């Protein structure tokens, strides 16, 4: 099976030893994606909706790097630091995936790697097989 990797150059990829996403055959797995800006800062501290949107943008880029799109996502997991913002997180998720909603889980965690981060999202996608119509 052919394995392809996509990297975002987030500072933790090198330190921890992971990549943003992996394509194994027609399956794509996107690592937990936070809302960092391109220069490594936390995007919009305190704004759950904007942070969730940014996570989805990063996921979309990782998918595109491996030949997929948001419509191929079949599962997401949202790790949030304050579940009371669920509606904001959910609204951003719906905007990103509403046309092709995946199954999802949202769970509250104590903290993420930076205390200004409110959400981290991971995703799994499946591309159609060559003989699928």
C-alpha positions in Angstrom: 0.0 0.0 0.0 1.2 3.5 -0.9 1.7 5.9 2.1 1.8 9.7 1.5 2.4 12.2 4.2 1.5 15.9 4.4 3.3 18.3 6.7 2.2 21.7 8.0 5.6 22.7 9.5 4.0 23.3 12.8 6.8 23.5 15.4 5.5 20.4 17.2 5.7 18.1 14.2 9.5 18.0 14.4 9.6 17.9 18.2 7.1 15.2 18.7 7.6 13.3 15.4 4.3 13.4 13.6 2.9 14.8 10.3 -0.3 16.7 9.7 -1.9 14.0 7.6 -1.4 10.6 6.1 -2.9 9.0 3.1 -2.9 5.2 3.2 -4.6 3.9 0.0 -7.9 5.7 -0.1 -8.0 6.6 3.6 -6.7 9.9 4.9 -6.1 10.6 8.6 -5.6 14.2 9.7 -3.9 14.8 13.0 -5.5 16.9 15.7 -5.4 20.4 14.2 -5.4 23.6 16.3 -5.9 27.1 15.1 -2.3 28.3 14.9 -1.5 31.1 12.4 1.2 30.6 9.8 3.7 32.3 12.1 2.9 30.0 15.0 0.6 32.2 17.1 -2.8 31.2 18.5 -5.5 32.5 16.2 -8.1 34.7 17.9 -7.8 33.8 21.6 -11.2 33.6 23.3 -13.2 33.3 20.0 -14.4 29.7 19.8 -16.1 30.1 16.5 -13.1 31.7 14.8 -10.7 29.1 16.3 -12.9 26.2 15.0 -13.1 27.8 11.6 -9.3 28.1 11.5 -9.0 24.4 12.5 -11.2 23.5 9.6 -9.1 25.6 7.2 -6.0 23.7 8.3 -7.8 20.4 7.8 -9.0 21.4 4.4 -5.4 22.3 3.4 -4.1 18.9 4.6 -6.8 17.1 2.7 -6.1 19.1 -0.5 -2.4 18.3 -0.2 -3.3 14.6 -0.3 -5.9 14.8 -3.1 -9.1 15.1 -1.1 -11.7 17.6 0.1 -14.0 18.3 3.0 -16.7 16.2 1.2 -14.5 13.1 1.7 -14.4 13.5 5.5 -16.4 10.7 7.3 -15.4 11.4 10.9 -14.3 14.3 13.0 -13.4 14.6 16.7 -13.5 17.9 18.5 -11.5 18.3 21.7 -12.6 21.5 23.5 -11.5 23.2 26.7 -14.9 24.7 27.5 -18.0 22.7 26.3 -20.2 25.7 27.1 -19.0 27.1 23.7 -20.4 24.1 21.9 -22.7 26.1 19.8 -19.9 28.3 18.4 -17.7 25.2 17.7 -20.7 23.4 16.1 -21.6 26.4 13.9 -18.1 26.5 12.4 -18.1 22.7 12.0 -21.5 22.9 10.2 -20.2 25.6 7.9 -17.2 23.5 7.0 -19.0 20.1 6.7 -22.7 20.9 6.4 -23.1 19.8 2.7 -21.5 16.4 3.6 -21.8 16.0 7.4 -19.5 13.4 8.9 -20.0 11.6 12.2 -18.5 13.5 15.0 -17.6 13.6 18.7 -17.1 16.7 20.9 -15.5 16.2 24.3 -14.2 18.5 26.9 -10.6 18.2 27.9 -8.7 19.9 30.7 -6.4 21.9 28.4 -4.6 21.9 25.1 -0.9 22.4 24.4 -1.4 26.2 24.7 -3.9 27.6 27.2 -5.3 30.1 24.6 -6.4 27.2 22.4 -10.1 26.4 22.8 -10.4 23.6 20.3 -8.5 20.9 18.4 -10.1 18.9 15.6 -9.0 15.7 14.0 -10.5 14.2 10.8 -10.7 11.0 8.8 -11.6 10.9 5.1 -12.2 8.2 2.6 -11.7 8.7 -1.1 -13.9 6.8 -3.5 -12.2 3.7 -5.0 -11.4 3.9 -8.7 -14.4 1.6 -9.5 -16.9 3.5 -7.4 -19.5 5.5 -9.2 
